[in-house]
């Protein structure tokens, strides 16, 4: 799980160059852009909470990792049909 990898700091970088065809490269670029936006908002929120003095950095990191673990369990445990149904409902909100 991502949260376990982050705890161990074992990270790697996915590159667009790894893809062999144009469609795959575009899919990777779109995916990385989507993830980048999410991570940007997460880190901005974390920095904001810390700078406002509401929580210290270690508590913020512990909180984020615990929720990452919970959401990984929630979403990755869904069967494909359940996940599709969830996404459709989520988009309709």
N, C-alpha and C positions, 0 to 999 in steps of 0.2 A: 504494500500500500504506500501511497505517496507520503503519508504522515510518518511511516516507519523509515522510509528513505531519508526524509528530512531530518529525523532524529539522528540518524547515522551520518548525515551530510554526504551521502553517496549520490552525486548528481551527475547528469550528463546533458549534453546539448543536442537536440534534434536539429538537423540542418536540411534546408530545402535541396541542397545538392545531392542528398542521399536518394532522392526520387529519380526514377528513370524516365518517366514520361511527363508531359506538360500538365495533364489533368491531375496527376498525383502531386506535382509541385504546387499547383494552385490550391489543392486541398490542404496540403501541409501549411502553406502560407496563411490561408484563411483560419486554420486551426490555431496556429501560433499567434495570429493577431487577436483572436478571441480570448485565448488564455492570457495574453499580455494585458489586455484591458481589464480582465478580472483581477489579475495579480496587482496591477497598478491601483485599482480601487481598494483592494484589501490592504496593501501596504500604506496607502494614504490614510485609510481609516485607523490603522494601527498607530501611525505617527501622530495623527490628530489626537487620539485618546491619550497618548503619552504626553504630548506637548501641553495639553489642557490640564495635566496633572491628575487625571482620574485614576489611572492605573500605571504601575511601572512596567518597563519593557518585558521583564521576565513573566509577569502575570499575564500580559497581553499575549505573549508567545504561547504560554501554556494554554490559555483559553482558545486561541486559534487552532493549535494542534489538536486539542480535545474535540473541537467541533469538526475539524477535518476528518478525524477518525469516525465520528458519528455519521457524518454525511456520506463518507465513503461506504460505510456499512449499509446505509439506507439505499443509496442509488446503485451501487455495484451488486447488491443482492437481488435487485429486481430482475425478473425474467424479461426478455425482449419485449413481449406484448405489454407487460406492466409498465416498462420504461417508456414505451411509445405513448401509452395512455397518459402517463404522468406528464410527459413533455407537451402533449396536445393541450391538456388542461392548464399547464403552467403558462403556455403561450397565450391562452385565451384570457388570462387574468387581466 
